[in-house]
């Protein structure tokens, strides 16, 4: 008999990371066209353009949206501790609390969603449960992640797109921004990463095209300028 289990000192292998998939610009357009008229059209739109996490989207309230400044604050996330309960908690890190700039078209999509929600509130009457959330069920309650994923998969199928995960919309947002030359630090803050190095570790391979002109640039920077001297003139020639 031994006093302790030697296996307790062993470091178990890490679980392999889930394969990352992204949608191209044209595929994103296909997705948003297919989402037009869907009751969660604004949710899919915001997921693509903001890079927000799924539970951040489901925990966002109307009070977080500044219509005038066109910004959205991420203050909380939805948590379902037993799979069905409803709780709201702060983001995991202080960098998770952030403000995201929105475009005018996104504001228009959200405004249309707000008007649609008012109609649903009137139709539900006394059955409506007010949480102040931007994205809800038909009775005002928080959306269950399983139902959102189911709707997302159906949307991908209707649009003829590959079966990516909902979280891959976050990866898609990051890849689009980085490939457009947006600074890594700006993308990192938008995603809520604690450090820009995390963003580079995850998405660095998406910006390899930015190295295309580095070879010639560094040559021009450090190579000596060639000097052509006049040929010596022989005396008496």
C-alpha positions, 0 to 999 in steps of 0.5 A: 500500500502506498500513501498517495496515487502517483498518477495524481502528479501527472498532467492530463493531455489537453482537450483538442480545441474545436476546429474553427470555421469562418464564413466568407464575405459573400457567405455572410451576405447570403446568411443575412439575406436568408435571415430577412423577415426572421423574428431573430433577424437582428440577433443574427445580424448583430452576431456577425457585425459585433463578434459578441459571444452567444450568451452576451447577445442573449443577455443584452438589454435595451438599456445597453443601447445608445441610439444617438451615439450608436454604441452598445455596452456589454455589461452581462451575459445570460447563464443557465446554471441547471440548463433551464434556470435564468441568471445574469452575470458579469463578463468573465474579465474586466475586458469583457465589459466593453462598448461596441460601435455600431453602424447606421444600418445595424441601428436600422435593423435594431429599430425594426426589431424594437418595433416588432417586439412592441407588437409581440408585447401587445399580442402577449398581453398579461403573459408577457414577462418583462426582462428588458432584453433585446432578444426574447421569446414571444413572451419576453423571456430569455431565449434558450441557447438550444433554440437559438442554435436550432434556428441558426442551423435551419437558417444555414440550411435554407441559405445553402451554407456550410454547417458552422457553429454559432460561435463561428460567427464570432470568428468570422467577425474577427477574420473580416476585420483583421483582413481589412487591416483593422489594428489587432488592438482594436479588434481585441478590444471589440471582442473583449479579449484581455490581451491583444496577444490572445487575439493574435494567437487565435486569429494570427493565421488569418492575417498572413496576407499582410506579409505579402509586401514585407519582403520588398519593403525590408529590402528597400529599407536596409539594402545599400543604395547602389552607387555607379562611379564614372569610369576612369579616363586614361591620360592622353586618351 
